[in-house]
C-alpha cells in the first residue's frame, strides 16, 4: 500500500531534482559520475540538493530490497530505481529495466493485476492518506519468471513541483509459496475429511473385511435382541467372550455402567435404542457415536459405528456394530490446532514487529535528518554570531551521528547474515573498555544516571580479540541500559576474569541497571529483530530494535554466550562470557617510531567534497597531501615519482579505475609493490573488507571519517610496510 512521510522529503526532492536534470539532458544514471561536475556548474543554486542526491544513491544501492521513484502522472513515469530493484527484474542496467517496463510503474506488475493495483493505491490515498499498510502483486522479470513482491510506498506532493511516489519493494515469493502450500495442505485435509465422511455413510457388506480395521466387531439382531461377538478387545472382552452370544441390553447395560464416562452414558444409551437405530438407517443416515471409555481410571476417546449387515439395505434388524479408539486421531487434531495457533501467532508477531520496525525507521531517521536541515537553516541566519554558529555545528554533528548509528545498525544486521571476518589483534582489555567510559558517562550525566565501571578482577589484560566487535557489543548493551533507566537510576559495567587454561582466559562482562525491566514474555523475544520494549512513536526512546539482535549475533560469532535476567520495575542484568587467547606482556611491548619528516599521503577520491575533507583532516594532523581524482591518474603519478609518496589513501567506488583495481596495479608494479595502501569507503560490509584485503590493501576503514582512527591506521600501515 502507498503511504506517506516514511522518509525525508528533502532527500526525495533531491533525488527527483537530479532525475529531472538527467532526463532533460538525456543522461542515464550509469553516466552520472561523468557528468556530475557539469550539472553542478549548470545549476549552482541546486548544488547541495544534487550532492545529497548523488550521495544518497550509494546508500540506496547498499540497502536491502528495492527502491523506486516514479511520477504521479498519466504514464506513472519511472524516475529512479536502485541496483537491488534492477537485479530483482533480472536486468543488468537501469536503462534495461526502463525498457522492460516501458518506463512506467503501470508495467511493473503483470497485466492482469494492473487495474487492481492502481485502484487499490487510489482508494488508499483517498480514504487513509496517512495509513501504513502493504500491497502485494506479481511482477515478470526479463527472463519471464514471475515473482511476488510487497511494496511500501509514499506519495509526496511538493509545494513547487509535481507529485510523485517513492516505493520500497521486497521479494516475498518464498513467503507466498509457503502460504500457498499451507492453503493447499488445508484444502487437502478438508477433502480427506469429506471423503472420510462419505465413507462413513457407506454400509459394509463383508464382516470379515471390517474386523481388520476395528478393535471390536459385533453382529446384532434387533428383532431377537441378541449380540454375537465376532471380534473382541478392550473392556468389552470382560463382558462377552469372543465367539459367544449375549443379550443386547445386558451387554450395553454393563458396558455403559462399568466403562463409559458418566457424562456420556445417557447420550450413548439413547442412540443405541433399536427403534432410533432403525429410523436413522432407514433415512439413510450414518450412525456414528463418539464417547469416552474409562479403563483403569484413564479415559480414551472411542467411536462406535452401526451399519446394516449384508447387502440388503431394507433389512434393518440385522446390524454390524464396530468399535475403535480415535485417541490418536483426537490427539493429532489437537496437536494440529496447537501448531496452527502457534503458526498464526508467530505470523501475527512477525507482522507487528515489521510494522513497528517501519514506523521506528521512519521516525528515527527523519528526526535527525530534520535536525540537520533545521540546523543548517538556522546557521545561515546566524552567520555573524560565532557562538551560535558553533552551536549549530554541534547540533548538525549530533544529528548526523544519530542518523549514522541507525544506518550502521541496519547494515550490520544485514552483514551478520553473510560470513563475517574476525579482525583479531593484540589489545589491552582495560584500554579498549576505558575508551567507552567518557561517552557513557556523558550520556549518563545528561540523563541524571549514575554510571560506574569495575575492572579490578582482570589478571591477564593483554589478549588477542576483535576490539571493534567487542566495543560494539558493549556499546549496544550499555546504550540499551541507559535508554531504559530513569533519572536517579544506575548503570554499571564490571569485567572480571573467571577462568584461565591453556593460554586462554575467559572474561565475564556484566552490565546491570535499575531500569524499567522486562517480563518473561519480553525476555523470550528480546534478541529477535525489531523487538522493542516500547515503540519509538509512542515514547521518547530512540532506536529501531536491532541493537540486541546485533549483540546476540556478534557474541555468537565470537564463540561466546549471553544471558539476560530481568524483573519489571527492578532492572536488568546482562552477562556476556567471552574467551580470548592471552598474550605475554613482553610480546606486546612495541616502540612507536615517529617519522622524522611528515608523511606524504596520495589521496585518491573522485568526489571533490570528500577529497577536500580528507586532505584538510590529514594536513591538520600533520601529513603532507597530494590528490588524484581516480585510479588511472593515481597510478600515473606513482609511476612518475615512485619515491615521492609514503602512503596511498584511496576510495573504492570510482570511475575509470576503482580502488581495488588501483591496489592490484600497485602491487603488481616492482617499484610500487611495498607502498602502504589504506582504503576508505562508505561500504564497510565484511565482504568489502575481504575484497580489499584480497586486492592487496593493508587496512580498510569506513566513512564517515574518524580523524583519530584515520591517523592511527595510516601510521600502522606505514610501520607495517616499512
Order of alpha helices (4+ residues) and beta strands (2+ residues): alpha-alpha-alpha-beta-beta-alpha-alpha-alpha-beta-beta-beta-alpha-alpha-beta-beta-beta-alpha-alpha-alpha-beta-beta-beta-alpha-alpha-beta-alpha-beta-beta-alpha-beta-beta-alpha-alpha-beta-beta-beta-alpha-beta-alpha-beta-alpha-beta-alpha-beta-alpha
